């Protein structure tokens, strides 16, 4: 005996909403259509709102810390 083939039913969640949810859940797996780093031209970090790659972003943060430490010494 063969099983009856079940006809495909309409999806419960519309495909547009499903695609958007997948993009939001996994931003690191997006295609490389992301913006380029404004300093070095590398791929921007997922968490960066300044269009910086993770290296340039880290260098910027380090420079801020160094500048804050030097200000009191100069006074």
N, C-alpha and C positions, 0 to 999 in steps of 0.2 A: 504494500500500500504506500502511496505517496501522500505527503502532507499537502494540504491546499496552500497555495501561495497567497499570502496576505498582501493586498494591494497597499502601496505606500500611502500613509495618511499625511494630512497637513501637519507641518511642524507646530509644536506647542509654542515655541518662542520664535518670533520673526527673525530671519537671518541677519537683518541690519542691526538689531539689538544685540544679538549674539556676537557679531563681529566687534561691535563697540565694547562690549564687556570683556572680550578676550584682549583687546588692545589695552584697556585700563588695568586689567589684572597682570599683564606681562609686558610692561613698557620696554624692558631690556631685549625683548625678542622682536621688536619692530623691524621692518626692513630698513636698510640704511639710507632712507630718504630724509634723515634728520639733518638739521642745520650743521654747518661747519663751525669750528671754533674760530672766534674772531682774532685770536692771537696766532695760533700755529696752523689752523686749517684742518685739525683733526676732528674726529667725530665728537659731538657734544655729549656731555654727561647727561644721564637720564634725569638727574635731580637738579641740574643747573638751569636757572632762569635767566642767566646772563650770557648764554651762548658761549660757554667755555667748556673745554674738555676737562677731564678730571685732573690732569696734571697741572694745567694752567690755573684751574680753580684752587688747587691745593697751594700752589706758589703764591697766589694772591692772598690767601688766608695767612700764610706764613709771613708775608711781607707786612700785613696789617699788625700781626703780633709783634714783629720786630720794631715797627714804628711806634707802637704803644709803649714798648719797653724803653725806647730811647728818649721819648719826650720828657719824662721826669728827670733823667740824668742830665739833660741840657739846661734845666732851669736853675 
